Amino acid sequence: MAKKKAVDLFGDDDQIESQSEFEVLLNASSAPTQGLVPGDRFRGEVLAVSGQEAFISTGTPTDAMMPLAQNSNSEPPAVGDFVDVVVVRSNDSGILVKPFGARGGDMDADSLEEAFEMELAVEGLVLEAVKGGFRVKIQEQKAFCPISQMDWRVTQAEDYVGRKYKFLITKFERGRDLVVSRRKLLTEERAAVESEFLKTDQVGEIFSGQIFRLEKYGAFIRLDNGIEGLIPISELSWSRIGHPQEVVHLDQTVQVKLMRSEESEGRLKLSFSLKQGGSVVDPWATLENDFPMGKVCEGTVENKESFGLFINLGLGVTGLLPKSSWRDATDDVAYDSKRKGDKVLVKVNQIDLAARRLSLSVPGNEDDVQWRDHQKSMDSSTSGKFGSMADLFKGIKGS
């Protein structure tokens, strides 16, 4: 039997229900995070701007506060604008955010502690190079920057002394020296540049950059915009090389062609070609002038196969000398004994520019073959006559 609900004669139930709803709203308002944690990124509407602060909607009962950049050339956001922000702090005291990508900005923090918490860039003067890094002066306080965190690659530490740079504070303890990093800031800036690069630049475009690292498998290049990529060893020269240092050297400025662009594990991977970028002349562009049909030249055996010899004529040009071309030559044994690195005389027989193929032959081989064919023809046509004359001489000798 169902139990009847008691009638509320004095309205206490309504009061209890209203109080319950109020507690729910109170609890919601006292939980500012609402799932937001430092590092979260979202787009919010600017609700108000007061002095050097803007208040951003978070989609929760608690709005976020965003300090505005001081001494900045950019216009501050206006009420009604939507901005991309990152959560810096989210606790009982409120939600603190900063513009997405603000690490590379020119925002001056009111204090070093605030700059540390909000990961804002601060300006510092490099005072001196010391063991393992640099002493940096930031807002009348000394900081230490490890040498590995000053730049992508430091060759001359003295080049940085006396210069001002933007840094990120990576370690903050009151009463002690700060630890800062410039490379971390460069990494963030490069990430933003890479994102823009993917949107605007296409495969096949030509770029200028500087060689900053050499490996056995290729050379690494840093473009003028700071983006890095690899030039595979096969794309450094039109001819085969054993090491990139045969073609390029460190700090050399070259032009390259973008061959492949892809994003993997949050990093942009680029592959370039030096030989197609204009820094290296394509030998096939002038092949018909350098090696015209019928020209006899000396080459080097690059590889030996069962069907013939691959002969390198220099300047990145390699042709095939088929085995059939020396089979009827007078010195065919000499060609059979050729090995990699041996010199050999060849004649340009056929050029296929579209397929980038060059067919070679043995110099004078055609004349030798024609003579042999002519000799065989003469032998077959006169064999009967010589036989009859021999018989005739036999008859005369016998008489």
C-alpha positions as CSV (number, residue, x, y, z in Angstrom):
1,M,0.0,0.0,0.0
2,A,1.5,3.3,-1.0
3,K,2.4,5.7,1.7
4,K,0.6,9.1,1.4
5,K,2.7,12.2,1.4
6,A,2.0,14.4,4.3
7,V,0.4,17.7,3.5
8,D,2.6,20.7,4.1
9,L,0.4,23.2,5.9
10,F,3.0,25.8,6.5
11,G,5.0,25.7,3.2
12,D,8.1,24.2,4.8
13,D,8.6,21.8,1.8
14,D,8.8,24.7,-0.6
15,Q,11.4,26.4,1.6
16,I,13.5,23.2,1.8
17,E,13.3,22.7,-2.0
18,S,14.3,26.3,-2.6
19,Q,17.1,26.0,-0.1
20,S,18.3,22.8,-2.0
21,E,18.4,24.6,-5.3
22,F,20.3,27.5,-3.7
23,E,22.9,25.0,-2.4
24,V,23.3,23.5,-5.8
25,L,24.0,26.9,-7.3
26,L,26.3,27.9,-4.5
27,N,28.3,24.7,-4.9
28,A,28.5,25.3,-8.6
29,S,29.7,28.8,-8.1
30,S,32.3,27.7,-5.5
31,A,33.8,25.2,-8.0
32,P,35.5,27.5,-10.4
33,T,37.5,24.8,-12.3
34,Q,34.4,23.0,-13.7
35,G,36.9,20.6,-15.3
36,L,39.3,23.3,-16.4
37,V,42.9,22.6,-15.6
38,P,46.2,24.4,-16.4
39,G,47.1,23.9,-20.0
40,D,43.5,23.6,-21.3
41,R,42.7,25.7,-24.3
42,F,39.4,27.2,-25.2
43,R,37.7,30.1,-27.0
44,G,35.9,32.6,-24.8
45,E,34.0,35.8,-25.2
46,V,35.3,39.0,-23.7
47,L,32.7,40.1,-21.2
48,A,34.4,43.1,-19.8
49,V,37.7,45.1,-19.9
50,S,38.9,46.9,-16.9
51,G,42.3,48.6,-16.8
52,Q,44.9,45.9,-17.6
53,E,42.6,43.0,-17.2
54,A,39.9,41.4,-19.4
55,F,37.2,39.0,-18.2
56,I,36.6,36.0,-20.4
57,S,33.6,33.6,-20.4
58,T,34.4,30.0,-19.7
59,G,31.1,28.4,-20.1
60,T,30.9,27.9,-16.4
61,P,29.5,30.1,-13.6
62,T,33.0,31.5,-13.0
63,D,34.6,33.8,-15.6
64,A,38.3,33.9,-16.2
65,M,40.7,36.8,-15.8
66,M,43.3,37.5,-18.5
67,P,46.0,40.2,-17.9
68,L,46.5,42.4,-20.9
69,A,49.8,43.1,-22.5
70,Q,51.4,46.3,-21.4
71,N,53.5,48.5,-23.8
72,S,52.2,46.4,-26.7
73,N,51.6,47.7,-30.2
74,S,48.7,45.3,-30.7
75,E,45.1,46.5,-30.0
76,P,43.6,45.0,-26.8
77,P,40.5,42.9,-27.2
78,A,37.1,44.6,-27.0
79,V,33.9,43.5,-25.3
80,G,32.2,41.0,-27.6
81,D,35.4,39.7,-29.1
82,F,36.2,36.0,-29.0
83,V,39.8,35.0,-28.0
84,D,41.7,31.8,-27.8
85,V,43.2,31.4,-24.4
86,V,45.1,28.8,-22.3
87,V,44.4,28.1,-18.6
88,V,47.3,29.1,-16.4
89,R,45.8,28.6,-13.0
90,S,42.5,27.2,-11.8
91,N,41.8,27.0,-8.1
92,D,39.6,28.5,-5.4
93,S,40.9,32.0,-6.1
94,G,39.6,31.9,-9.6
95,I,40.6,31.0,-13.2
96,L,43.6,32.8,-14.7
97,V,44.2,32.5,-18.4
98,K,46.6,33.9,-21.0
99,P,46.3,34.4,-24.8
100,F,47.1,31.3,-26.7
101,G,50.7,31.7,-28.0
102,A,51.5,34.5,-25.5
103,R,54.9,32.9,-24.8
104,G,56.3,34.6,-27.8
105,G,54.6,37.9,-27.0
106,D,55.9,41.1,-25.6
107,M,53.9,41.1,-22.4
108,D,55.8,42.6,-19.4
109,A,54.9,40.8,-16.2
110,D,54.3,42.9,-13.0
111,S,56.5,40.4,-11.1
112,L,58.9,37.6,-11.9
113,E,56.7,35.2,-9.9
114,E,53.7,36.1,-12.1
115,A,55.8,35.7,-15.2
116,F,56.9,32.2,-13.9
117,E,53.3,31.1,-13.1
118,M,51.8,32.4,-16.3
119,E,54.8,31.4,-18.5
120,L,55.2,34.9,-19.9
121,A,58.3,36.0,-21.8
122,V,60.6,38.5,-19.9
123,E,63.4,40.5,-21.3
124,G,66.9,39.9,-20.0
125,L,70.4,41.2,-20.7
126,V,73.2,38.6,-21.1
127,L,76.0,39.7,-18.7
128,E,78.7,37.1,-19.2
129,A,79.4,33.6,-20.4
130,V,80.2,31.2,-17.5
131,K,80.8,27.5,-17.2
132,G,77.9,25.7,-18.6
133,G,75.9,28.7,-19.6
134,F,75.3,32.5,-19.2
135,R,74.5,35.0,-16.5
136,V,71.5,37.0,-17.4
137,K,70.1,40.2,-15.7
138,I,66.3,40.3,-15.5
139,Q,64.6,43.1,-13.7
140,E,67.6,43.8,-11.5
141,Q,67.9,40.1,-10.6
142,K,70.5,37.6,-11.8
143,A,69.4,34.5,-13.7
144,F,71.2,31.5,-15.2
145,C,70.6,30.3,-18.7
146,P,72.2,26.8,-19.5
147,I,74.1,26.9,-22.7
148,S,71.8,24.3,-24.3
149,Q,68.9,26.6,-23.6
150,M,70.3,29.8,-25.2
151,D,69.9,28.8,-28.8
152,W,69.5,25.9,-31.2
153,R,73.3,25.6,-31.4
154,V,75.9,27.8,-29.7
155,T,79.2,28.0,-31.4
156,Q,80.7,31.2,-29.9
157,A,79.3,32.0,-26.5
158,E,80.8,35.5,-26.5
159,D,78.5,36.5,-29.4
160,Y,75.6,36.6,-27.0
161,V,77.2,38.7,-24.3
162,G,75.8,42.3,-24.1
163,R,72.7,41.5,-26.0
164,K,69.0,41.5,-24.9
165,Y,66.7,38.6,-25.5
166,K,63.3,37.3,-24.4
167,F,63.4,34.4,-21.9
168,L,61.0,32.1,-20.1
169,I,61.5,31.5,-16.4
170,T,61.8,27.7,-15.9
171,K,62.7,27.7,-12.2
172,F,61.7,30.3,-9.6
173,E,62.7,30.3,-5.9
174,R,62.6,33.4,-3.9
175,G,66.0,34.6,-2.7
176,R,67.8,32.5,-5.3
177,D,68.9,32.9,-8.9
178,L,66.4,32.2,-11.5
179,V,66.8,29.6,-14.3
180,V,65.7,30.8,-17.7
181,S,65.4,29.4,-21.2
182,R,65.5,31.1,-24.5
183,R,65.4,27.9,-26.6
184,K,62.0,27.0,-25.0
185,L,60.6,30.2,-26.3
186,L,62.1,29.6,-29.7
187,T,60.5,26.2,-29.8
188,E,57.1,27.7,-29.0
189,E,57.6,30.4,-31.7
190,R,58.6,27.7,-34.2
191,A,55.5,25.7,-33.4
192,A,53.4,28.7,-34.4
193,V,55.4,29.2,-37.5
194,E,55.1,25.6,-38.5
195,S,51.3,25.7,-38.1
196,E,51.2,28.7,-40.4
197,F,53.6,27.0,-42.8
198,L,51.3,24.1,-43.3
199,K,48.5,26.4,-44.2
200,T,50.3,28.6,-46.7
201,D,53.3,26.8,-48.2
202,Q,53.1,24.1,-50.8
203,V,55.3,21.2,-52.1
204,G,57.4,22.4,-55.0
205,E,58.1,25.9,-53.7
206,I,61.7,27.2,-53.4
207,F,63.1,28.3,-50.1
208,S,66.4,29.8,-48.8
209,G,68.1,28.4,-45.7
210,Q,71.3,27.6,-43.9
211,I,73.0,24.2,-43.4
212,F,73.4,23.6,-39.6
213,R,74.1,19.9,-39.3
214,L,75.6,17.1,-41.4
215,E,74.9,13.4,-41.1
216,K,75.9,10.4,-43.2
217,Y,72.3,10.2,-44.5
218,G,71.9,13.9,-45.4
219,A,72.1,17.5,-44.4
220,F,69.8,19.5,-42.1
221,I,68.7,22.9,-43.2
222,R,67.1,25.8,-41.2
223,L,65.0,28.1,-43.4
224,D,65.0,31.8,-43.0
225,N,61.7,31.6,-41.1
226,G,63.3,29.2,-38.5
227,I,61.7,26.0,-39.7
228,E,64.0,23.0,-40.1
229,G,64.1,20.1,-42.5
230,L,66.3,17.3,-44.0
231,I,68.0,17.2,-47.4
232,P,68.5,13.4,-48.0
233,I,71.9,12.5,-49.4
234,S,70.3,11.5,-52.7
235,E,68.9,15.0,-53.1
236,L,72.2,16.8,-52.5
237,S,73.8,16.1,-55.9
238,W,73.0,14.7,-59.3
239,S,75.9,12.3,-59.0
240,R,76.4,9.7,-56.3
241,I,78.3,10.9,-53.2
242,G,79.6,9.2,-50.1
243,H,79.0,12.0,-47.6
244,P,77.1,15.4,-47.6
245,Q,80.4,17.2,-46.9
246,E,81.4,16.5,-50.5
247,V,78.7,19.0,-51.5
248,V,77.9,21.4,-48.7
249,H,79.4,22.7,-45.5
250,L,78.1,24.1,-42.2
251,D,76.6,27.6,-42.2
252,Q,76.4,27.5,-46.0
253,T,73.3,29.4,-47.4
254,V,71.6,27.4,-50.2
255,Q,68.3,27.3,-52.0
256,V,66.2,24.2,-51.8
257,K,62.9,22.8,-53.2
258,L,60.2,21.5,-50.8
259,M,59.7,17.8,-51.8
260,R,57.5,16.5,-48.9
261,S,55.6,18.0,-46.0
262,E,53.9,16.0,-43.2
263,E,52.9,16.3,-39.6
264,S,53.9,13.5,-37.3
265,E,53.5,13.3,-33.5
266,G,53.0,17.0,-33.2
267,R,56.1,17.8,-35.3
268,L,56.4,19.1,-38.8
269,K,58.7,16.9,-40.9
270,L,60.0,18.4,-44.1
271,S,62.1,17.0,-46.9
272,F,64.0,19.2,-49.3
273,S,66.0,18.9,-52.5
274,L,69.2,20.8,-53.1
275,K,69.8,19.6,-56.6
276,Q,66.3,20.7,-57.6
277,G,66.4,24.0,-55.8
278,G,68.6,25.9,-58.2
279,S,71.9,25.7,-56.2
280,V,73.1,22.8,-58.3
281,V,73.0,22.8,-62.1
282,D,71.1,19.9,-63.6
283,P,73.6,18.2,-66.0
284,W,70.7,16.8,-68.1
285,A,69.7,20.3,-69.0
286,T,72.8,20.7,-71.2
287,L,73.4,17.0,-71.9
288,E,72.9,17.2,-75.7
289,N,75.5,20.0,-75.8
290,D,78.0,18.4,-73.4
291,F,77.6,14.9,-74.8
292,P,76.3,15.0,-78.4
293,M,75.4,11.9,-80.3
294,G,78.5,10.1,-81.6
295,K,80.9,11.8,-79.1
296,V,83.7,9.6,-77.8
297,C,84.6,10.2,-74.2
298,E,86.3,8.6,-71.3
299,G,84.2,7.4,-68.3
300,T,84.5,5.5,-65.1
301,V,82.8,2.2,-64.4
302,E,80.3,2.9,-61.7
303,N,78.7,-0.5,-61.5
304,K,78.9,-3.8,-63.3
305,E,75.9,-5.9,-64.0
306,S,75.3,-9.1,-65.9
307,F,73.8,-7.1,-68.8
308,G,76.4,-4.5,-69.0
309,L,78.4,-1.7,-67.4
310,F,77.1,1.6,-66.0
311,I,79.6,4.3,-67.0
312,N,79.8,7.6,-65.2
313,L,80.8,10.4,-67.5
314,G,81.1,13.0,-64.8
315,L,78.8,15.9,-63.9
316,G,76.2,13.5,-62.6
317,V,75.7,11.7,-65.9
318,T,75.7,7.9,-66.0
319,G,75.0,5.8,-69.1
320,L,74.7,2.1,-69.9
321,L,77.1,0.2,-72.0
322,P,75.2,-3.0,-72.9
323,K,77.2,-6.2,-73.0
324,S,76.0,-6.9,-76.5
325,S,77.8,-3.7,-77.7
326,W,81.3,-5.2,-77.0
327,R,80.5,-8.9,-77.7
328,D,81.8,-8.6,-81.3
329,A,84.5,-6.0,-80.5
330,T,88.1,-7.0,-81.1
331,D,89.0,-6.3,-77.4
332,D,85.9,-7.8,-75.9
333,V,87.9,-9.6,-73.3
334,A,89.2,-6.2,-72.0
335,Y,85.6,-5.0,-71.5
336,D,84.6,-8.3,-69.7
337,S,87.4,-7.8,-67.2
338,K,86.4,-4.2,-66.3
339,R,85.7,-3.5,-62.7
340,K,84.2,-0.7,-60.6
341,G,86.5,2.4,-60.8
342,D,88.2,1.4,-64.1
343,K,88.5,3.9,-67.0
344,V,86.9,3.0,-70.3
345,L,86.4,4.7,-73.7
346,V,82.8,4.9,-74.9
347,K,80.7,6.6,-77.5
348,V,77.3,8.3,-77.0
349,N,74.9,6.1,-78.9
350,Q,71.4,7.3,-77.8
351,I,69.9,10.0,-75.6
352,D,66.5,9.9,-73.9
353,L,66.0,13.2,-72.0
354,A,62.5,12.4,-70.9
355,A,63.5,9.2,-69.2
356,R,67.0,10.6,-68.3
357,R,68.7,7.6,-70.0
358,L,71.9,7.5,-71.9
359,S,72.9,4.5,-74.1
360,L,76.6,4.0,-74.9
361,S,78.5,1.8,-77.3
362,V,82.1,0.8,-78.0
363,P,84.0,3.3,-80.2
364,G,84.5,1.9,-83.7
365,N,82.5,-1.2,-82.8
366,E,80.0,-0.5,-85.6
367,D,82.8,-0.4,-88.2
368,D,84.2,-3.7,-86.9
369,V,80.8,-5.3,-87.0
370,Q,80.2,-4.1,-90.6
371,W,83.6,-5.4,-91.6
372,R,82.9,-8.8,-90.0
373,D,79.6,-9.0,-91.7
374,H,81.1,-8.0,-95.1
375,Q,83.9,-10.6,-94.6
376,K,81.4,-13.4,-93.8
377,S,79.4,-12.4,-96.9
378,M,82.5,-12.5,-99.1
379,D,83.5,-15.9,-97.7
380,S,80.1,-17.4,-98.4
381,S,79.9,-15.9,-101.9
382,T,83.4,-17.2,-103.0
383,S,83.6,-20.5,-101.2
384,G,82.5,-22.4,-104.3
385,K,84.8,-20.6,-106.7
386,F,87.9,-21.2,-104.6
387,G,86.9,-24.8,-104.3
388,S,86.7,-25.2,-108.1
389,M,90.1,-23.5,-108.6
390,A,91.6,-25.8,-106.0
391,D,90.3,-28.8,-107.8
392,L,91.7,-27.4,-111.0
393,F,95.2,-27.0,-109.5
394,K,94.9,-30.5,-108.2
395,G,94.2,-31.7,-111.7
396,I,97.2,-29.9,-113.1
397,K,99.5,-31.2,-110.4
398,G,98.3,-34.7,-111.0
399,S,98.9,-34.4,-114.8
